[in-house]
Amino acid sequence: MQKTEQITLQRQEKDKFFKHSPYAPLSPEQQAKFDGLRYFDPNPALAFELKAEPFADQKHVQMQTSTGEVRTYLRWGQVKFPVDGQEATLTLYFQPGQEDFFLPFTDSTSGDETYGAGRYLEVKRLPDGKVRLDFNDAYNPYCAYGPNWSCPIPPAENRLKVPIRAGEKTPGEAWSAYHEE
């Protein structure tokens, strides 16, 4: 299956989950109005297999959340990659018991084309020691849909000045339903 087809199928499954699942981040009222998440077209230029550079001084850090709580993560290392001819660097975080790295980030589309508080990405570890960083899988945190969700706020070191036009866009109708209440 082509990567574009795979992305399309994943997005259709996520839309079904948001529309019908009691575990979705939407209220029943939002689900009734929900007509699908909004996405950038698949962008193969924003999918990478990279060598992650572990920090020599890995340490636990606390991230503020949207509800004022704090969550602890291991500040593990970083990845560097090109975006529109510019090198970008992001920090990878890790929580014990999780398989993938956690990558909260903002970019120059945040607050306009994408959710203002940032988006998340799960970064896959590959058997050869590299990681798969695919921004086509970037998603909005659940706090984009309601005030009861507690979401880590991307730290300053993960605020990109370049645009990442891949993955989910602003939530659209679901978001509007939450913010009209």
N, C-alpha and C positions, 0 to 999 in steps of 0.2 A: 504494500500500500504506500502511495506517495505521502510525503510528510504533510503536504497541504490537506489531503483527504483525512489524514489522521487528526490534524488540528480541527478540521470541520466537525468530525465525529465527536471529539472530546467536547467541543463547544455545545453541540446539540445535547449531549448527555448532561452537561452542567445546567443548561437551560431547563431541561426536564426536572432535574433535582430542585432548582430554584422555584419552579412553578408548582410542583406537586408534593415535595417532601415536607413533612412536619419538622424536619431537622434543618431545613434551609434557613438562612438568616432573615428571610422576609416574614412579615406579619401576614396573617390570613388576608387582610385587606390589600396588602401589597401584592400577594400572590394572585389575587383576583384580577388585578390590573396588569400584572407582569406579562410582557410580550417578548422577552428575550434580552439577554445582556448585549451590550454593544462592544464591538471589537474592531481593532485595526485589522486590515487584511494581513494574512500570514506574510511574514517578512524573513526569508531565509538569511538575509545579511545580519540579522540580530540573533542568530543561533550559533553557539560556539562550543567547541571542545577545547578546553584550556588546561594548562598546568596551573594549579593553585599554588600560591606561595604562602606556606604556613609562617606565622609570626614566630620569632624566636622567643618573644615574651608573651605567650598566650596567657590571657587573664580573664577572669569573670568580670563582666560589666553588667550594669543595670540599665534597662531601657524603660523609659516612661511609657505608659499606655494612655489611650484616649480617655480613660476614666480616672486617671491619676494614680493608678497602681503602678508597681514596678515589676518587671520580669528579669530574671537573670539568664544571661547567655555567656558562652565562652566565645571571646573574640578570637577566632581561629586563624584567619589569614586573609589574603586578598587575591583578586583576579584582575588582570588588565586585559582590555580588549578595545578594538577600534569601533568608533561610531562616527559616521560621516567624515572620515579622515582624521579624527581626533582620538587620542588615546584616553580611555576612561578607566578608572580604577574604583572597585567596590570592595567592601569588607564582607567576608563571610562569617556568619555566626553559627553556633552549634549548641544544641541542648542534648544532654545525655538521654539516651533512649530513642533519639530520632535518627533515622537513616540518612536523611539529606541535610545539607546546610540550609540555613534560613537567611534570606537576603531581602531585607526591607530597603526600599529606595524611593527617592523622588527624582524627577528629571524636569527638564524645561517645559514639559507638557502638563505637569502637575498643577491643578487648579483651573485648567483650561480644558484641554482635551481629555485629561485623566483626573482621577480623584485627587483632590488637593492635599490630603494627608499622606499620599504616597501609595505605592503598590508593593506587593510581595512576590517573591519567586522562591521556589524550592529548587536548590541546585543539587543535581544528582552526582554522586560519586561514581566514577567509572573504574573498572578493574585495573586499568593501566596507570592509575594514580592521577589521572586528569579528572576534570569535572565537566558536566554538561550544563551550560548556562544558556537557556533558551527563553528569550524575552517574549516569545509568542505565548508562553505559559504564564506571563505576569498577570496577577489577579488583584482585585480590590479586596481589602480587608473587610471583614463582616461589619465593622463599625460604620462603613459607608452606607449601610442599610438601616441602622437603628442605633439609638443611644445606649442600649443595654449591653452591647458588645464591647469588650475591652481589647484593644488592639495596640501592639507596640508601635511607637512612633519612630520612623526611620531616623537614625542618628545623623548628625551633621556630616560625618565622613562618607555617608551614602547619599548625598544630595548632588546629583549630576547636573552640570550646566548644559549638557547636550540633550536633544530629544530622543526618547525611546518610543518610537511609534510602532509598537507591537504589543500584543496582549489586549487586556480589557481597557475600554475607555470609561468615561464617567458612567455611573450606573443608569442614567436615563430615567425612565418612568418609575422604576422601583425607588430610586433615590428621591425623585420629586415627591412621591407619595409620603416618604418619611419626613421630608423637610417641610411639607405643607401642614403637618399636624401641629 
